[in-house]
């Protein structure tokens, strides 16, 4: 058989079958989390028992103490048109299991504010990130409560360009502030988002 054909067959096989496992000791128990393609994402405890499975395999994952309780959680990363899409599994010390956080994938690039239960996201909203958005939310156990939004518009040359800051209460959105800006990409938005939410997050409760 042709050598190049052999090499291509091996590459195709590696691309088709993918296996990645990581181990972590949490609360005195060793856990093994694995991506299997074909297959599903699984977490096993030290007894080899599957305590969690997820049919939608992530691109990759990491153990990380997301909520700052001193115990490792799992962040699953996905390839998407929106960078920073993740799913979150929080470790429950009472059950020694991982719990799925609903709607976490709606808050890309989430960052914790200091040592609080408040977090903020960032995502582009089109037009090469000239339009963008950020959400403030509170994480209580596995429940997310949306509290505020920042919407940045800078795509088109018109009178609505600028930054809109809203307070959110369930389905009700109240505009708190408008900051006029010119059309175009604004590289200072990341610092603005971080500073605004860090300074003002408590007023959104």
Biotite code that builds the C-alpha atoms (Angstrom):
import biotite.structure as struc

atoms = struc.array([
    struc.Atom([0.000, 0.000, 0.000], chain_id="A", res_id=1, res_name="UNK", atom_name="CA", element="C"),
    struc.Atom([1.175, 3.519, -0.776], chain_id="A", res_id=2, res_name="UNK", atom_name="CA", element="C"),
    struc.Atom([3.001, 5.147, 2.186], chain_id="A", res_id=3, res_name="UNK", atom_name="CA", element="C"),
    struc.Atom([1.129, 8.439, 1.786], chain_id="A", res_id=4, res_name="UNK", atom_name="CA", element="C"),
    struc.Atom([-2.175, 6.566, 1.791], chain_id="A", res_id=5, res_name="UNK", atom_name="CA", element="C"),
    struc.Atom([-1.148, 4.781, 5.016], chain_id="A", res_id=6, res_name="UNK", atom_name="CA", element="C"),
    struc.Atom([-0.296, 8.106, 6.653], chain_id="A", res_id=7, res_name="UNK", atom_name="CA", element="C"),
    struc.Atom([-3.580, 9.673, 5.556], chain_id="A", res_id=8, res_name="UNK", atom_name="CA", element="C"),
    struc.Atom([-5.528, 6.662, 6.867], chain_id="A", res_id=9, res_name="UNK", atom_name="CA", element="C"),
    struc.Atom([-3.785, 7.036, 10.238], chain_id="A", res_id=10, res_name="UNK", atom_name="CA", element="C"),
    struc.Atom([-4.609, 10.768, 10.362], chain_id="A", res_id=11, res_name="UNK", atom_name="CA", element="C"),
    struc.Atom([-8.249, 10.083, 9.468], chain_id="A", res_id=12, res_name="UNK", atom_name="CA", element="C"),
    struc.Atom([-8.431, 7.459, 12.221], chain_id="A", res_id=13, res_name="UNK", atom_name="CA", element="C"),
    struc.Atom([-6.960, 9.853, 14.804], chain_id="A", res_id=14, res_name="UNK", atom_name="CA", element="C"),
    struc.Atom([-9.439, 12.549, 13.790], chain_id="A", res_id=15, res_name="UNK", atom_name="CA", element="C"),
    struc.Atom([-12.349, 10.138, 14.014], chain_id="A", res_id=16, res_name="UNK", atom_name="CA", element="C"),
    struc.Atom([-11.407, 8.521, 17.325], chain_id="A", res_id=17, res_name="UNK", atom_name="CA", element="C"),
    struc.Atom([-10.415, 10.944, 20.072], chain_id="A", res_id=18, res_name="UNK", atom_name="CA", element="C"),
    struc.Atom([-9.807, 10.169, 23.722], chain_id="A", res_id=19, res_name="UNK", atom_name="CA", element="C"),
    struc.Atom([-8.819, 12.651, 26.444], chain_id="A", res_id=20, res_name="UNK", atom_name="CA", element="C"),
    struc.Atom([-8.986, 11.986, 30.185], chain_id="A", res_id=21, res_name="UNK", atom_name="CA", element="C"),
    struc.Atom([-8.021, 14.117, 33.168], chain_id="A", res_id=22, res_name="UNK", atom_name="CA", element="C"),
    struc.Atom([-7.919, 13.197, 36.831], chain_id="A", res_id=23, res_name="UNK", atom_name="CA", element="C"),
    struc.Atom([-8.519, 15.379, 39.867], chain_id="A", res_id=24, res_name="UNK", atom_name="CA", element="C"),
    struc.Atom([-8.767, 14.697, 43.604], chain_id="A", res_id=25, res_name="UNK", atom_name="CA", element="C"),
    struc.Atom([-11.693, 16.597, 45.142], chain_id="A", res_id=26, res_name="UNK", atom_name="CA", element="C"),
    struc.Atom([-12.807, 16.261, 48.749], chain_id="A", res_id=27, res_name="UNK", atom_name="CA", element="C"),
    struc.Atom([-10.560, 13.212, 49.116], chain_id="A", res_id=28, res_name="UNK", atom_name="CA", element="C"),
    struc.Atom([-12.036, 11.403, 46.098], chain_id="A", res_id=29, res_name="UNK", atom_name="CA", element="C"),
    struc.Atom([-10.278, 10.901, 42.775], chain_id="A", res_id=30, res_name="UNK", atom_name="CA", element="C"),
    struc.Atom([-12.391, 11.717, 39.724], chain_id="A", res_id=31, res_name="UNK", atom_name="CA", element="C"),
    struc.Atom([-11.658, 10.908, 36.101], chain_id="A", res_id=32, res_name="UNK", atom_name="CA", element="C"),
    struc.Atom([-13.342, 12.963, 33.379], chain_id="A", res_id=33, res_name="UNK", atom_name="CA", element="C"),
    struc.Atom([-13.074, 11.808, 29.764], chain_id="A", res_id=34, res_name="UNK", atom_name="CA", element="C"),
    struc.Atom([-13.955, 12.970, 26.275], chain_id="A", res_id=35, res_name="UNK", atom_name="CA", element="C"),
    struc.Atom([-14.555, 10.027, 23.927], chain_id="A", res_id=36, res_name="UNK", atom_name="CA", element="C"),
    struc.Atom([-15.252, 10.375, 20.223], chain_id="A", res_id=37, res_name="UNK", atom_name="CA", element="C"),
    struc.Atom([-17.289, 8.502, 19.195], chain_id="A", res_id=38, res_name="UNK", atom_name="CA", element="C"),
    struc.Atom([-18.983, 8.350, 22.555], chain_id="A", res_id=39, res_name="UNK", atom_name="CA", element="C"),
    struc.Atom([-19.937, 10.760, 25.311], chain_id="A", res_id=40, res_name="UNK", atom_name="CA", element="C"),
    struc.Atom([-18.308, 12.894, 28.003], chain_id="A", res_id=41, res_name="UNK", atom_name="CA", element="C"),
    struc.Atom([-18.243, 11.023, 31.319], chain_id="A", res_id=42, res_name="UNK", atom_name="CA", element="C"),
    struc.Atom([-17.075, 11.525, 34.887], chain_id="A", res_id=43, res_name="UNK", atom_name="CA", element="C"),
    struc.Atom([-16.209, 8.531, 37.050], chain_id="A", res_id=44, res_name="UNK", atom_name="CA", element="C"),
    struc.Atom([-15.452, 8.405, 40.764], chain_id="A", res_id=45, res_name="UNK", atom_name="CA", element="C"),
    struc.Atom([-12.641, 6.376, 42.341], chain_id="A", res_id=46, res_name="UNK", atom_name="CA", element="C"),
    struc.Atom([-14.877, 3.276, 42.315], chain_id="A", res_id=47, res_name="UNK", atom_name="CA", element="C"),
    struc.Atom([-15.180, 3.472, 38.537], chain_id="A", res_id=48, res_name="UNK", atom_name="CA", element="C"),
    struc.Atom([-18.854, 4.454, 38.716], chain_id="A", res_id=49, res_name="UNK", atom_name="CA", element="C"),
    struc.Atom([-20.106, 6.940, 36.131], chain_id="A", res_id=50, res_name="UNK", atom_name="CA", element="C"),
    struc.Atom([-21.596, 9.802, 38.166], chain_id="A", res_id=51, res_name="UNK", atom_name="CA", element="C"),
    struc.Atom([-22.186, 12.165, 35.237], chain_id="A", res_id=52, res_name="UNK", atom_name="CA", element="C"),
    struc.Atom([-22.509, 11.861, 31.467], chain_id="A", res_id=53, res_name="UNK", atom_name="CA", element="C"),
    struc.Atom([-23.009, 14.463, 28.750], chain_id="A", res_id=54, res_name="UNK", atom_name="CA", element="C"),
    struc.Atom([-23.940, 13.468, 25.190], chain_id="A", res_id=55, res_name="UNK", atom_name="CA", element="C"),
    struc.Atom([-22.671, 16.709, 23.660], chain_id="A", res_id=56, res_name="UNK", atom_name="CA", element="C"),
    struc.Atom([-18.914, 16.207, 23.864], chain_id="A", res_id=57, res_name="UNK", atom_name="CA", element="C"),
    struc.Atom([-16.951, 19.420, 24.485], chain_id="A", res_id=58, res_name="UNK", atom_name="CA", element="C"),
    struc.Atom([-13.943, 20.411, 22.402], chain_id="A", res_id=59, res_name="UNK", atom_name="CA", element="C"),
    struc.Atom([-11.915, 20.288, 25.616], chain_id="A", res_id=60, res_name="UNK", atom_name="CA", element="C"),
    struc.Atom([-12.407, 20.826, 29.343], chain_id="A", res_id=61, res_name="UNK", atom_name="CA", element="C"),
    struc.Atom([-10.628, 21.832, 32.522], chain_id="A", res_id=62, res_name="UNK", atom_name="CA", element="C"),
    struc.Atom([-10.928, 21.401, 36.269], chain_id="A", res_id=63, res_name="UNK", atom_name="CA", element="C"),
    struc.Atom([-11.251, 24.858, 37.831], chain_id="A", res_id=64, res_name="UNK", atom_name="CA", element="C"),
    struc.Atom([-12.766, 26.293, 41.019], chain_id="A", res_id=65, res_name="UNK", atom_name="CA", element="C"),
    struc.Atom([-15.240, 28.531, 39.206], chain_id="A", res_id=66, res_name="UNK", atom_name="CA", element="C"),
    struc.Atom([-17.367, 29.630, 42.181], chain_id="A", res_id=67, res_name="UNK", atom_name="CA", element="C"),
    struc.Atom([-14.520, 29.968, 44.667], chain_id="A", res_id=68, res_name="UNK", atom_name="CA", element="C"),
    struc.Atom([-15.796, 27.467, 47.232], chain_id="A", res_id=69, res_name="UNK", atom_name="CA", element="C"),
    struc.Atom([-12.462, 25.661, 47.411], chain_id="A", res_id=70, res_name="UNK", atom_name="CA", element="C"),
    struc.Atom([-13.523, 22.661, 45.304], chain_id="A", res_id=71, res_name="UNK", atom_name="CA", element="C"),
    struc.Atom([-12.754, 22.066, 41.644], chain_id="A", res_id=72, res_name="UNK", atom_name="CA", element="C"),
    struc.Atom([-15.581, 22.379, 39.141], chain_id="A", res_id=73, res_name="UNK", atom_name="CA", element="C"),
    struc.Atom([-15.501, 21.505, 35.436], chain_id="A", res_id=74, res_name="UNK", atom_name="CA", element="C"),
    struc.Atom([-15.625, 23.997, 32.567], chain_id="A", res_id=75, res_name="UNK", atom_name="CA", element="C"),
    struc.Atom([-16.387, 22.453, 29.162], chain_id="A", res_id=76, res_name="UNK", atom_name="CA", element="C"),
    struc.Atom([-15.309, 24.468, 26.120], chain_id="A", res_id=77, res_name="UNK", atom_name="CA", element="C"),
    struc.Atom([-17.135, 24.366, 22.791], chain_id="A", res_id=78, res_name="UNK", atom_name="CA", element="C"),
    struc.Atom([-16.260, 25.496, 19.280], chain_id="A", res_id=79, res_name="UNK", atom_name="CA", element="C"),
    struc.Atom([-18.815, 28.073, 18.167], chain_id="A", res_id=80, res_name="UNK", atom_name="CA", element="C"),
    struc.Atom([-19.305, 31.190, 16.056], chain_id="A", res_id=81, res_name="UNK", atom_name="CA", element="C"),
    struc.Atom([-19.384, 32.985, 19.418], chain_id="A", res_id=82, res_name="UNK", atom_name="CA", element="C"),
    struc.Atom([-15.980, 32.594, 21.131], chain_id="A", res_id=83, res_name="UNK", atom_name="CA", element="C"),
    struc.Atom([-15.993, 31.650, 24.797], chain_id="A", res_id=84, res_name="UNK", atom_name="CA", element="C"),
    struc.Atom([-19.063, 29.382, 24.838], chain_id="A", res_id=85, res_name="UNK", atom_name="CA", element="C"),
    struc.Atom([-18.822, 26.994, 27.800], chain_id="A", res_id=86, res_name="UNK", atom_name="CA", element="C"),
    struc.Atom([-20.885, 24.622, 29.909], chain_id="A", res_id=87, res_name="UNK", atom_name="CA", element="C"),
    struc.Atom([-20.358, 24.499, 33.678], chain_id="A", res_id=88, res_name="UNK", atom_name="CA", element="C"),
    struc.Atom([-20.510, 21.597, 36.113], chain_id="A", res_id=89, res_name="UNK", atom_name="CA", element="C"),
    struc.Atom([-20.347, 22.617, 39.772], chain_id="A", res_id=90, res_name="UNK", atom_name="CA", element="C"),
    struc.Atom([-19.077, 20.192, 42.383], chain_id="A", res_id=91, res_name="UNK", atom_name="CA", element="C"),
    struc.Atom([-21.570, 19.522, 45.185], chain_id="A", res_id=92, res_name="UNK", atom_name="CA", element="C"),
    struc.Atom([-19.717, 18.746, 48.411], chain_id="A", res_id=93, res_name="UNK", atom_name="CA", element="C"),
    struc.Atom([-22.879, 17.303, 49.981], chain_id="A", res_id=94, res_name="UNK", atom_name="CA", element="C"),
    struc.Atom([-23.312, 14.609, 47.324], chain_id="A", res_id=95, res_name="UNK", atom_name="CA", element="C"),
    struc.Atom([-19.736, 14.404, 45.975], chain_id="A", res_id=96, res_name="UNK", atom_name="CA", element="C"),
    struc.Atom([-21.189, 14.767, 42.475], chain_id="A", res_id=97, res_name="UNK", atom_name="CA", element="C"),
    struc.Atom([-21.187, 17.364, 39.700], chain_id="A", res_id=98, res_name="UNK", atom_name="CA", element="C"),
    struc.Atom([-24.286, 19.408, 38.849], chain_id="A", res_id=99, res_name="UNK", atom_name="CA", element="C"),
    struc.Atom([-25.064, 21.010, 35.488], chain_id="A", res_id=100, res_name="UNK", atom_name="CA", element="C"),
    struc.Atom([-25.707, 24.783, 35.469], chain_id="A", res_id=101, res_name="UNK", atom_name="CA", element="C"),
    struc.Atom([-28.606, 25.555, 33.138], chain_id="A", res_id=102, res_name="UNK", atom_name="CA", element="C"),
    struc.Atom([-28.207, 28.390, 30.595], chain_id="A", res_id=103, res_name="UNK", atom_name="CA", element="C"),
    struc.Atom([-24.530, 28.968, 31.469], chain_id="A", res_id=104, res_name="UNK", atom_name="CA", element="C"),
    struc.Atom([-23.731, 28.729, 27.756], chain_id="A", res_id=105, res_name="UNK", atom_name="CA", element="C"),
    struc.Atom([-25.711, 31.963, 27.289], chain_id="A", res_id=106, res_name="UNK", atom_name="CA", element="C"),
    struc.Atom([-22.973, 33.845, 29.170], chain_id="A", res_id=107, res_name="UNK", atom_name="CA", element="C"),
    struc.Atom([-19.717, 33.497, 27.183], chain_id="A", res_id=108, res_name="UNK", atom_name="CA", element="C"),
    struc.Atom([-16.330, 34.399, 28.653], chain_id="A", res_id=109, res_name="UNK", atom_name="CA", element="C"),
    struc.Atom([-17.762, 34.628, 32.173], chain_id="A", res_id=110, res_name="UNK", atom_name="CA", element="C"),
    struc.Atom([-15.594, 36.219, 34.853], chain_id="A", res_id=111, res_name="UNK", atom_name="CA", element="C"),
    struc.Atom([-16.130, 36.333, 38.603], chain_id="A", res_id=112, res_name="UNK", atom_name="CA", element="C"),
    struc.Atom([-16.232, 39.739, 40.296], chain_id="A", res_id=113, res_name="UNK", atom_name="CA", element="C"),
    struc.Atom([-13.713, 39.643, 43.139], chain_id="A", res_id=114, res_name="UNK", atom_name="CA", element="C"),
    struc.Atom([-14.793, 36.982, 45.660], chain_id="A", res_id=115, res_name="UNK", atom_name="CA", element="C"),
    struc.Atom([-18.522, 37.523, 45.212], chain_id="A", res_id=116, res_name="UNK", atom_name="CA", element="C"),
    struc.Atom([-21.363, 35.479, 43.699], chain_id="A", res_id=117, res_name="UNK", atom_name="CA", element="C"),
    struc.Atom([-21.561, 38.018, 40.863], chain_id="A", res_id=118, res_name="UNK", atom_name="CA", element="C"),
    struc.Atom([-20.221, 37.352, 37.370], chain_id="A", res_id=119, res_name="UNK", atom_name="CA", element="C"),
    struc.Atom([-20.203, 39.118, 34.022], chain_id="A", res_id=120, res_name="UNK", atom_name="CA", element="C"),
    struc.Atom([-19.960, 37.886, 30.453], chain_id="A", res_id=121, res_name="UNK", atom_name="CA", element="C"),
    struc.Atom([-18.779, 39.291, 27.140], chain_id="A", res_id=122, res_name="UNK", atom_name="CA", element="C"),
    struc.Atom([-19.799, 38.471, 23.576], chain_id="A", res_id=123, res_name="UNK", atom_name="CA", element="C"),
    struc.Atom([-19.665, 40.060, 20.167], chain_id="A", res_id=124, res_name="UNK", atom_name="CA", element="C"),
    struc.Atom([-23.030, 40.847, 18.582], chain_id="A", res_id=125, res_name="UNK", atom_name="CA", element="C"),
    struc.Atom([-21.976, 41.137, 14.957], chain_id="A", res_id=126, res_name="UNK", atom_name="CA", element="C"),
    struc.Atom([-20.281, 43.593, 12.628], chain_id="A", res_id=127, res_name="UNK", atom_name="CA", element="C"),
    struc.Atom([-16.773, 42.396, 13.574], chain_id="A", res_id=128, res_name="UNK", atom_name="CA", element="C"),
    struc.Atom([-17.420, 43.117, 17.265], chain_id="A", res_id=129, res_name="UNK", atom_name="CA", element="C"),
    struc.Atom([-18.394, 46.721, 16.613], chain_id="A", res_id=130, res_name="UNK", atom_name="CA", element="C"),
    struc.Atom([-21.652, 45.641, 18.237], chain_id="A", res_id=131, res_name="UNK", atom_name="CA", element="C"),
    struc.Atom([-21.194, 43.766, 21.508], chain_id="A", res_id=132, res_name="UNK", atom_name="CA", element="C"),
    struc.Atom([-22.826, 42.900, 24.802], chain_id="A", res_id=133, res_name="UNK", atom_name="CA", element="C"),
    struc.Atom([-22.182, 41.984, 28.417], chain_id="A", res_id=134, res_name="UNK", atom_name="CA", element="C"),
    struc.Atom([-24.465, 40.514, 31.072], chain_id="A", res_id=135, res_name="UNK", atom_name="CA", element="C"),
    struc.Atom([-24.245, 40.736, 34.856], chain_id="A", res_id=136, res_name="UNK", atom_name="CA", element="C"),
    struc.Atom([-25.609, 37.729, 36.724], chain_id="A", res_id=137, res_name="UNK", atom_name="CA", element="C"),
    struc.Atom([-25.629, 36.126, 40.134], chain_id="A", res_id=138, res_name="UNK", atom_name="CA", element="C"),
    struc.Atom([-24.859, 32.437, 40.610], chain_id="A", res_id=139, res_name="UNK", atom_name="CA", element="C"),
    struc.Atom([-26.629, 30.789, 43.551], chain_id="A", res_id=140, res_name="UNK", atom_name="CA", element="C"),
    struc.Atom([-25.839, 27.079, 43.734], chain_id="A", res_id=141, res_name="UNK", atom_name="CA", element="C"),
    struc.Atom([-26.699, 26.058, 40.137], chain_id="A", res_id=142, res_name="UNK", atom_name="CA", element="C"),
    struc.Atom([-29.163, 28.893, 39.479], chain_id="A", res_id=143, res_name="UNK", atom_name="CA", element="C"),
    struc.Atom([-28.328, 31.929, 37.351], chain_id="A", res_id=144, res_name="UNK", atom_name="CA", element="C"),
    struc.Atom([-30.205, 35.201, 37.890], chain_id="A", res_id=145, res_name="UNK", atom_name="CA", element="C"),
    struc.Atom([-29.723, 37.850, 35.216], chain_id="A", res_id=146, res_name="UNK", atom_name="CA", element="C"),
    struc.Atom([-29.389, 41.295, 36.827], chain_id="A", res_id=147, res_name="UNK", atom_name="CA", element="C"),
    struc.Atom([-28.061, 43.693, 34.226], chain_id="A", res_id=148, res_name="UNK", atom_name="CA", element="C"),
    struc.Atom([-26.960, 44.194, 30.638], chain_id="A", res_id=149, res_name="UNK", atom_name="CA", element="C"),
    struc.Atom([-24.593, 46.440, 28.741], chain_id="A", res_id=150, res_name="UNK", atom_name="CA", element="C"),
    struc.Atom([-25.208, 46.804, 25.016], chain_id="A", res_id=151, res_name="UNK", atom_name="CA", element="C"),
    struc.Atom([-22.629, 48.441, 22.775], chain_id="A", res_id=152, res_name="UNK", atom_name="CA", element="C"),
    struc.Atom([-23.599, 49.658, 19.300], chain_id="A", res_id=153, res_name="UNK", atom_name="CA", element="C"),
    struc.Atom([-21.012, 50.963, 16.859], chain_id="A", res_id=154, res_name="UNK", atom_name="CA", element="C"),
    struc.Atom([-21.598, 49.217, 13.556], chain_id="A", res_id=155, res_name="UNK", atom_name="CA", element="C"),
    struc.Atom([-23.492, 51.785, 11.528], chain_id="A", res_id=156, res_name="UNK", atom_name="CA", element="C"),
    struc.Atom([-23.110, 55.520, 11.185], chain_id="A", res_id=157, res_name="UNK", atom_name="CA", element="C"),
    struc.Atom([-26.254, 56.735, 12.935], chain_id="A", res_id=158, res_name="UNK", atom_name="CA", element="C"),
    struc.Atom([-27.601, 58.461, 16.035], chain_id="A", res_id=159, res_name="UNK", atom_name="CA", element="C"),
    struc.Atom([-28.109, 55.300, 18.107], chain_id="A", res_id=160, res_name="UNK", atom_name="CA", element="C"),
    struc.Atom([-24.416, 54.393, 18.423], chain_id="A", res_id=161, res_name="UNK", atom_name="CA", element="C"),
    struc.Atom([-23.241, 54.203, 22.007], chain_id="A", res_id=162, res_name="UNK", atom_name="CA", element="C"),
    struc.Atom([-23.391, 52.192, 25.206], chain_id="A", res_id=163, res_name="UNK", atom_name="CA", element="C"),
    struc.Atom([-26.708, 51.265, 26.811], chain_id="A", res_id=164, res_name="UNK", atom_name="CA", element="C"),
    struc.Atom([-26.795, 50.023, 30.412], chain_id="A", res_id=165, res_name="UNK", atom_name="CA", element="C"),
    struc.Atom([-29.912, 48.218, 31.636], chain_id="A", res_id=166, res_name="UNK", atom_name="CA", element="C"),
    struc.Atom([-31.118, 46.887, 34.951], chain_id="A", res_id=167, res_name="UNK", atom_name="CA", element="C"),
    struc.Atom([-32.955, 43.588, 34.486], chain_id="A", res_id=168, res_name="UNK", atom_name="CA", element="C"),
    struc.Atom([-35.705, 42.146, 36.677], chain_id="A", res_id=169, res_name="UNK", atom_name="CA", element="C"),
    struc.Atom([-36.975, 38.950, 35.043], chain_id="A", res_id=170, res_name="UNK", atom_name="CA", element="C"),
    struc.Atom([-38.633, 40.160, 31.808], chain_id="A", res_id=171, res_name="UNK", atom_name="CA", element="C"),
    struc.Atom([-38.404, 43.846, 32.698], chain_id="A", res_id=172, res_name="UNK", atom_name="CA", element="C"),
    struc.Atom([-35.465, 45.922, 31.419], chain_id="A", res_id=173, res_name="UNK", atom_name="CA", element="C"),
    struc.Atom([-34.914, 49.483, 32.619], chain_id="A", res_id=174, res_name="UNK", atom_name="CA", element="C"),
    struc.Atom([-32.435, 51.761, 30.855], chain_id="A", res_id=175, res_name="UNK", atom_name="CA", element="C"),
    struc.Atom([-30.181, 53.294, 33.501], chain_id="A", res_id=176, res_name="UNK", atom_name="CA", element="C"),
    struc.Atom([-27.610, 55.069, 31.393], chain_id="A", res_id=177, res_name="UNK", atom_name="CA", element="C"),
    struc.Atom([-26.692, 55.921, 27.809], chain_id="A", res_id=178, res_name="UNK", atom_name="CA", element="C"),
    struc.Atom([-23.174, 56.901, 26.778], chain_id="A", res_id=179, res_name="UNK", atom_name="CA", element="C"),
    struc.Atom([-22.804, 58.277, 23.261], chain_id="A", res_id=180, res_name="UNK", atom_name="CA", element="C"),
    struc.Atom([-19.974, 56.894, 21.133], chain_id="A", res_id=181, res_name="UNK", atom_name="CA", element="C"),
    struc.Atom([-18.858, 57.200, 17.540], chain_id="A", res_id=182, res_name="UNK", atom_name="CA", element="C"),
    struc.Atom([-19.081, 54.466, 14.932], chain_id="A", res_id=183, res_name="UNK", atom_name="CA", element="C"),
    struc.Atom([-16.355, 51.827, 14.843], chain_id="A", res_id=184, res_name="UNK", atom_name="CA", element="C"),
    struc.Atom([-14.462, 49.287, 16.918], chain_id="A", res_id=185, res_name="UNK", atom_name="CA", element="C"),
    struc.Atom([-13.662, 50.307, 20.496], chain_id="A", res_id=186, res_name="UNK", atom_name="CA", element="C"),
    struc.Atom([-10.742, 48.443, 22.031], chain_id="A", res_id=187, res_name="UNK", atom_name="CA", element="C"),
    struc.Atom([-11.389, 50.033, 25.435], chain_id="A", res_id=188, res_name="UNK", atom_name="CA", element="C"),
    struc.Atom([-14.659, 48.142, 25.884], chain_id="A", res_id=189, res_name="UNK", atom_name="CA", element="C"),
    struc.Atom([-13.079, 45.272, 27.829], chain_id="A", res_id=190, res_name="UNK", atom_name="CA", element="C"),
    struc.Atom([-11.660, 47.565, 30.506], chain_id="A", res_id=191, res_name="UNK", atom_name="CA", element="C"),
    struc.Atom([-14.909, 49.537, 30.579], chain_id="A", res_id=192, res_name="UNK", atom_name="CA", element="C"),
    struc.Atom([-16.995, 46.391, 31.147], chain_id="A", res_id=193, res_name="UNK", atom_name="CA", element="C"),
    struc.Atom([-14.717, 45.065, 33.894], chain_id="A", res_id=194, res_name="UNK", atom_name="CA", element="C"),
    struc.Atom([-14.513, 48.400, 35.714], chain_id="A", res_id=195, res_name="UNK", atom_name="CA", element="C"),
    struc.Atom([-18.226, 49.176, 35.451], chain_id="A", res_id=196, res_name="UNK", atom_name="CA", element="C"),
    struc.Atom([-19.472, 45.822, 36.745], chain_id="A", res_id=197, res_name="UNK", atom_name="CA", element="C"),
    struc.Atom([-16.821, 45.654, 39.471], chain_id="A", res_id=198, res_name="UNK", atom_name="CA", element="C"),
    struc.Atom([-17.748, 49.105, 40.758], chain_id="A", res_id=199, res_name="UNK", atom_name="CA", element="C"),
    struc.Atom([-21.526, 48.959, 40.329], chain_id="A", res_id=200, res_name="UNK", atom_name="CA", element="C"),
    struc.Atom([-22.681, 45.319, 40.533], chain_id="A", res_id=201, res_name="UNK", atom_name="CA", element="C"),
    struc.Atom([-24.295, 45.664, 43.968], chain_id="A", res_id=202, res_name="UNK", atom_name="CA", element="C"),
    struc.Atom([-26.762, 48.302, 42.757], chain_id="A", res_id=203, res_name="UNK", atom_name="CA", element="C"),
    struc.Atom([-28.283, 45.723, 40.402], chain_id="A", res_id=204, res_name="UNK", atom_name="CA", element="C"),
    struc.Atom([-29.498, 43.343, 43.135], chain_id="A", res_id=205, res_name="UNK", atom_name="CA", element="C"),
])
